[in-house]
Every structure is written in C-alpha cells, then in structure tokens.
Amino acid sequence: MENVDVLVAGAGIWGCTVARRLAEQGKRVLVWERRPVVGGNVRCETDPETGIEVHRYGSHIFHTHDDAAWNFVRRFVEFNGYQHKVLARHGDKTYFLPLGLALVNGFFNVNLTPAELPAFMADETRKKAIFDAFFRGYTSKQWGKPPEEIDSSIIKRVPVRASWDVNYFNDVRQGIPLTGYNSLFERMLDHPNIRVETSRALTLADLADFGKVYYSGPLDALFDYKFGHLPWRTLRFETETKDVADWQGTSVVNYVDAEVPYTRIHEFKHYHPEQKDVMACGKTVIMREYPATWKPGDEPYYPVDTAESRALVEKYREEAAKYPALVIGGRLGEYKYYDMDQSVSRALACCG
Ligand SMILES: Cc1cc2nc3c(=O)[nH]c(=O)nc-3n(C[C@H](O)[C@H](O)[C@H](O)COP(=O)(O)OP(=O)(O)OC[C@H]3O[C@@H](n4cnc5c(N)ncnc54)[C@H](O)[C@@H]3O)c2cc1C
C-alpha cells in the first residue's frame, strides 16, 4: 500500500506500543483495529450517570518492576499511585489475600509473628484447610473443573508472605492512569506518522499489500482455524448501578466458595480515590465476573494450557513462519497470558 511502511493489526496495548515505537523510528504506520474503538481488553467506558471509569473487560491495574515498560507508559499518562488489595469472601467472613499473616491469623484465629508463620503453615492439615477454603472452589470455577479435580499441589506454588503486607502485587510501581486508560491509547496513537482505521480487520489475503505486518489478533483466526480452534476460558460480566456511595468498600472481592457462581465483584470507583466528586457520588457501579467455557464467537480471555493446545499453537506457528513479512505478538497472537507491562516490553523488544 502506498504511503505506508508498516501495518499494525490490533490496537491493544501490544499493537499501540509497536505502532508508537515504529512511528518514532520514522516509519509510516497504518493501524487497523477490528473493534470500533482502540485499547483492546484494557478499554474502559465512563458510566454516564456517575462518571465512574468502568473496566469493560475486567479490572486492570498497571503494576511492574520493569523500568522500560514503566517509563514508556508514563510518557503518555500519569499514574495515581493506587495500590491493589484483594479481599476474599469465604462463608460469611472476609479475609485479606494473599496468603500472609492477615489471612492465616484471621482464618485460624491465632496471632502469629512473621517468625512463627512458616512452621505453623508447614503442617499438612492446615495447608489443606487453607487450600480447601480459598483455592479449591475458586480454581474450579475459574477453570471449569469440579473441585475434586483441583490438585491440592497448587498450594505449594502459592507464595506464603511472612508479613502483614496485604498489597496484592509485589511491584512498587503501580497505579491507574489519572486521565483513564483510554487516554493512554489515544495519546500513544497520536503521532503524525500514525493513521488509525477502526472496525477494520486484517485477513490473510491483506498480507500481500504490505511490506511488514505486526498482528496481535488470535493466531488461529488469521489462518481461518484451518487446524481447529485454540481453546480459551471466557468471562461473562454483569454490571449493576447501586444506590449507595460505597457498596463493598474496596475495588475487588474474590468469592472463593464453589457455591457462589461468580468469582469476583469489582467496584470501580475505588480505583480512583483521587476523584473526590466521583467518590462522593451517592451511587456506585459494581460488576460480577462469571467464568465460562469458551465457544466460537465468545471473547477469548485465558488461554487453556494443555499438551493439545501447545501442539496446535506449534502447528499455527509453523504456518505463520511461511509469511516472512508477518510478526505475530500479543496475548492472542502468542496464545499466552501477559500482564500489560509484559505486553509493552515484548512489543518494544520486537521493534528493535
Ligand atoms: C480478566 C483479565 C484481567 C486482567 N487484569 C490485568 C491487570 O490487572 N493488570 C495487567 O497488567 N494485566 C491484566 N490483564 C492482561 C491484559 O488484559 C493484557 O496484558 C492486554 O490486554 C494484552 O494486550 P494485547 O494488545 O496483547 O491484546 P488485546 O488487548 O486483546 O488487543 C488485541 C486487539 O486486536 C484486535 N484484533 C483482533 N483480531 C484482529 C484483526 N484480524 N485485525 C485487526 N485487529 C484485530 C482486537 O479487537 C483487540 O483490540 C488482564 C487480563 C484479563 C483476561
């Protein structure tokens, strides 16, 4: 295509990072995005009634220990310093995650010190009690398996924090863009060398028109699912406006019991404590999150890592290698879960 050096197909955080980096290298970049708006799954909507920034595809908190990714996104937006904490509702009680002194002391009704925690939690009966209460039901809902099929060895991989620190992430750099996530994408794409066309999807037939194509849509979709569909877990969200200023007192509560059909409730106004007017508003927006088995046409959220899916990915990668002008990345293209900071650093790395 004339006047275009590179096509970037997919304007999620991976594609927007690629587009910006290449534009700054002097390339003329055309961006195609299948949806009518940019931002991918980090896209938000402002609730017209309350002004609350609703994370349309589930809560997104930027957190990182990667300087390159952090410095890159901060060129476009300032972050508000929000520090993420997650609560877990089990039975009729609420506990602080992750697995640390707050959870263990609260659950067993003890008062351990940091030095006492490791020995206390080395006991297999206690490990099992914590696993059954906080991990079995949640994991079975998340991955669609009966609780009996959830392997208790999961708990061995769950880090035990011997402190009262209830910060969910270990990353010092955390926050939500003060001007909202959408402004991050709009500013990244605001460059004289970038042209954006939305509601425009790349197909294999388009490849011949471009010297170089960076694609972050689903790997199998580009090849028209010729080897079959890659499996995903999907999510269904139910949003509700409540006539109270504060419904649950925090941004996310995990519902860990198998009997509760949803896994989490998000209350978005807590991501912006600096927005005094929004916080003071007598209403709030909550969103229940229900995991579900993916079927063609559903939004893909979490890749399902099995021997079969890995083999299928390999087949599609071999197919993709036949197109030397094609660079495939992002969570859908690589069929891999990446946090936003990882998506940014992987995108930066593939632009040289
Ligand atoms: C429920 C959930 C919560 C998460 N929370 C966090 C969090 O708190 N913190 C964090 O760091 N990360 C979080 N993540 C991860 C985060 O969503 C990803 O890192 C990010 O979305 C990856 O961006 P991407 O550009 O690879 O993919 P996407 O955001 O999916 O963007 C891909 C884009 O490509 C477009 N597209 C598809 N096919 C085509 C085509 N043929 N042509 C043109 N365009 C196409 C799509 O419409 C989409 O806009 C979460 C993920 C999930 C599932």
The ligand as an SDF file (V2000), in Angstrom:
LIG
                    3D

 53 58  0  0  0  0  0  0  0  0999 V2000
   -9.8040  -10.5920   33.2090 C   0  0  0  0  0  0  0  0  0  0  0  0
   -8.4280  -10.0350   32.9660 C   0  0  0  0  0  0  0  0  0  0  0  0
   -7.9000   -9.0970   33.8500 C   0  0  0  0  0  0  0  0  0  0  0  0
   -6.6180   -8.5880   33.6260 C   0  0  0  0  0  0  0  0  0  0  0  0
   -6.1020   -7.7020   34.5420 N   0  0  0  0  0  0  0  0  0  0  0  0
   -4.8570   -7.2170   34.3660 C   0  0  0  0  0  0  0  0  0  0  0  0
   -4.2640   -6.3460   35.3400 C   0  0  0  0  0  0  0  0  0  0  0  0
   -4.8580   -6.0350   36.3660 O   0  0  0  0  0  0  0  0  0  0  0  0
   -3.0130   -5.8800   35.1040 N   0  0  0  0  0  0  0  0  0  0  0  0
   -2.3010   -6.2270   33.9700 C   0  0  0  0  0  0  0  0  0  0  0  0
   -1.1640   -5.7700   33.8140 O   0  0  0  0  0  0  0  0  0  0  0  0
   -2.8480   -7.0390   33.0270 N   0  0  0  0  0  0  0  0  0  0  0  0
   -4.0950   -7.5440   33.2000 C   0  0  0  0  0  0  0  0  0  0  0  0
   -4.6500   -8.3900   32.2480 N   0  0  0  0  0  0  0  0  0  0  0  0
   -3.8980   -8.6560   30.9950 C   0  0  0  0  0  0  0  0  0  0  0  0
   -4.1950   -7.5900   29.9140 C   0  0  0  0  0  0  0  0  0  0  0  0
   -5.5690   -7.6490   29.5580 O   0  0  0  0  0  0  0  0  0  0  0  0
   -3.3120   -7.8990   28.6910 C   0  0  0  0  0  0  0  0  0  0  0  0
   -1.9520   -7.7260   29.0590 O   0  0  0  0  0  0  0  0  0  0  0  0
   -3.5640   -6.9940   27.4930 C   0  0  0  0  0  0  0  0  0  0  0  0
   -4.9030   -6.9140   27.1480 O   0  0  0  0  0  0  0  0  0  0  0  0
   -2.7850   -7.5630   26.3020 C   0  0  0  0  0  0  0  0  0  0  0  0
   -2.8930   -6.6700   25.2260 O   0  0  0  0  0  0  0  0  0  0  0  0
   -2.8470   -7.1800   23.7230 P   0  0  0  0  0  0  0  0  0  0  0  0
   -2.6290   -5.9800   22.8990 O   0  0  0  0  0  0  0  0  0  0  0  0
   -1.9000   -8.3170   23.6050 O   0  0  0  0  0  0  0  0  0  0  0  0
   -4.2850   -7.8410   23.4690 O   0  0  0  0  0  0  0  0  0  0  0  0
   -5.7400   -7.2220   23.3380 P   0  0  0  0  0  0  0  0  0  0  0  0
   -5.9550   -6.1970   24.3960 O   0  0  0  0  0  0  0  0  0  0  0  0
   -6.6790   -8.3500   23.2830 O   0  0  0  0  0  0  0  0  0  0  0  0
   -5.6940   -6.4700   21.9390 O   0  0  0  0  0  0  0  0  0  0  0  0
   -5.7630   -7.1500   20.7000 C   0  0  0  0  0  0  0  0  0  0  0  0
   -6.5550   -6.2940   19.7330 C   0  0  0  0  0  0  0  0  0  0  0  0
   -6.5110   -6.8940   18.4230 O   0  0  0  0  0  0  0  0  0  0  0  0
   -7.7880   -6.6850   17.8270 C   0  0  0  0  0  0  0  0  0  0  0  0
   -7.9240   -7.6480   16.7100 N   0  0  0  0  0  0  0  0  0  0  0  0
   -8.2080   -8.9740   16.7690 C   0  0  0  0  0  0  0  0  0  0  0  0
   -8.2000   -9.5210   15.5400 N   0  0  0  0  0  0  0  0  0  0  0  0
   -7.8940   -8.5190   14.6730 C   0  0  0  0  0  0  0  0  0  0  0  0
   -7.7260   -8.4520   13.2610 C   0  0  0  0  0  0  0  0  0  0  0  0
   -7.8670   -9.5310   12.4740 N   0  0  0  0  0  0  0  0  0  0  0  0
   -7.4240   -7.2460   12.6840 N   0  0  0  0  0  0  0  0  0  0  0  0
   -7.2990   -6.1220   13.4500 C   0  0  0  0  0  0  0  0  0  0  0  0
   -7.4490   -6.1390   14.8090 N   0  0  0  0  0  0  0  0  0  0  0  0
   -7.7220   -7.3270   15.4070 C   0  0  0  0  0  0  0  0  0  0  0  0
   -8.7430   -6.9120   18.9610 C   0  0  0  0  0  0  0  0  0  0  0  0
  -10.0200   -6.3470   18.6780 O   0  0  0  0  0  0  0  0  0  0  0  0
   -8.0210   -6.1900   20.0990 C   0  0  0  0  0  0  0  0  0  0  0  0
   -8.3820   -4.8350   20.1830 O   0  0  0  0  0  0  0  0  0  0  0  0
   -5.8850   -8.9720   32.4800 C   0  0  0  0  0  0  0  0  0  0  0  0
   -6.4260   -9.9110   31.5930 C   0  0  0  0  0  0  0  0  0  0  0  0
   -7.6660  -10.4660   31.8550 C   0  0  0  0  0  0  0  0  0  0  0  0
   -8.1880  -11.5450   30.9480 C   0  0  0  0  0  0  0  0  0  0  0  0
  1  2  1  0
  2  3  1  0
  2 52  2  0
  3  4  2  0
  4  5  1  0
  4 50  1  0
  5  6  2  0
  6  7  1  0
  6 13  1  0
  7  8  2  0
  7  9  1  0
  9 10  1  0
 10 11  2  0
 10 12  1  0
 12 13  2  0
 13 14  1  0
 14 15  1  0
 14 50  1  0
 15 16  1  0
 16 17  1  0
 16 18  1  0
 18 19  1  0
 18 20  1  0
 20 21  1  0
 20 22  1  0
 22 23  1  0
 23 24  1  0
 24 25  2  0
 24 26  1  0
 24 27  1  0
 27 28  1  0
 28 29  2  0
 28 30  1  0
 28 31  1  0
 31 32  1  0
 32 33  1  0
 33 34  1  0
 33 48  1  0
 34 35  1  0
 35 36  1  0
 35 46  1  0
 36 37  1  0
 36 45  1  0
 37 38  2  0
 38 39  1  0
 39 40  1  0
 39 45  2  0
 40 41  1  0
 40 42  2  0
 42 43  1  0
 43 44  2  0
 44 45  1  0
 46 47  1  0
 46 48  1  0
 48 49  1  0
 50 51  2  0
 51 52  1  0
 52 53  1  0
M  END
$$$$
